[in-house]
Amino acid sequence: KQEVTQIPAALSVPEGENLVLNCSFTDSAIYNLQWFRQDPGKGLTSLLLIQSSQREQTSGRLNASLDKSSGRSTLYIAASQPGDSATYLCAVSHSDSWGKLQFGAGTQVVVTP
Amino acid sequence: GAGVSQSPRYKVAKRGQDVALRCDPISGHVSLFWYQQALGQGPEFLTYFQNEAQLDKSGLPSDRFFAERPEGSVSTLKIQRTQQEDSAVYLCASSLVGGHTEAFFGQGTRLTVV
């Protein structure tokens, strides 16, 4: 059974520092991996989608890497800003699962001015 | 529509009451998912529709939970005889085709059973 783990559960950094968020999964037979952002009381906003054949995806200050063989993904956020404060979730899908996502519990990030 | 819309945003139900939660997916999106999110946890899969067909309902916690999407667009998640453990945020997501494309989530319905 797939398990998705995110460490650390919470992270606080001063503005301007780079953020490194980790996601690990136990079953490497994934179809894709998505990173989401969730603000308090809100739904999820998709940040990056990495197909299983890809090693990384980039969007602006965000870069996500994927190492399927070791069951790991890392989300890098460069030059953090207070507006980056949120909970970040990773989720994986499997080819035989209609695209349903299995989520980690998230990393709660606070960027202090 | 511009995004996935869910209603109501908040629902307080007395234990034993039936509730219905609505999801309007992005127009043209074939796939629709329901997830349940407990406080401090990631969302947990409940059920999946491709058009009007419910292809996977393995995540529904009990037979008190029922979902439908009769015309392949709007979906309703119904919970009968609500219990306190049903209190959670219920999230709806849609994606374009086949379920493996990017998923777009609504803002969720926060259900509190008292």
Chai-1 contact restraints between the chains, C-beta under 6 A:
chainA,res_idxA,chainB,res_idxB,connection_type,confidence,min_distance_angstrom,max_distance_angstrom,comment,restraint_id
A,Y31,B,H100,contact,1.0,0.0,6.0,A-B,restraint_1
A,K42,B,Q107,contact,1.0,0.0,6.0,A-B,restraint_2
A,G43,B,F105,contact,1.0,0.0,6.0,A-B,restraint_3
A,G43,B,G106,contact,1.0,0.0,6.0,A-B,restraint_4
A,G43,B,Q107,contact,1.0,0.0,6.0,A-B,restraint_5
A,G43,B,G108,contact,1.0,0.0,6.0,A-B,restraint_6
A,L44,B,F105,contact,1.0,0.0,6.0,A-B,restraint_7
A,S46,B,E102,contact,1.0,0.0,6.0,A-B,restraint_8
A,L49,B,E102,contact,1.0,0.0,6.0,A-B,restraint_9
A,L89,B,G42,contact,1.0,0.0,6.0,A-B,restraint_10
A,W98,B,Y48,contact,1.0,0.0,6.0,A-B,restraint_11
A,W98,B,L55,contact,1.0,0.0,6.0,A-B,restraint_12
A,W98,B,D56,contact,1.0,0.0,6.0,A-B,restraint_13
A,W98,B,G99,contact,1.0,0.0,6.0,A-B,restraint_14
A,G99,B,G99,contact,1.0,0.0,6.0,A-B,restraint_15
A,G99,B,H100,contact,1.0,0.0,6.0,A-B,restraint_16
A,K100,B,F45,contact,1.0,0.0,6.0,A-B,restraint_17
A,K100,B,Y48,contact,1.0,0.0,6.0,A-B,restraint_18
A,F103,B,G42,contact,1.0,0.0,6.0,A-B,restraint_19
A,F103,B,P43,contact,1.0,0.0,6.0,A-B,restraint_20
A,G104,B,G42,contact,1.0,0.0,6.0,A-B,restraint_21
A,A105,B,Q41,contact,1.0,0.0,6.0,A-B,restraint_22
A,A105,B,G42,contact,1.0,0.0,6.0,A-B,restraint_23
A,G106,B,G42,contact,1.0,0.0,6.0,A-B,restraint_24
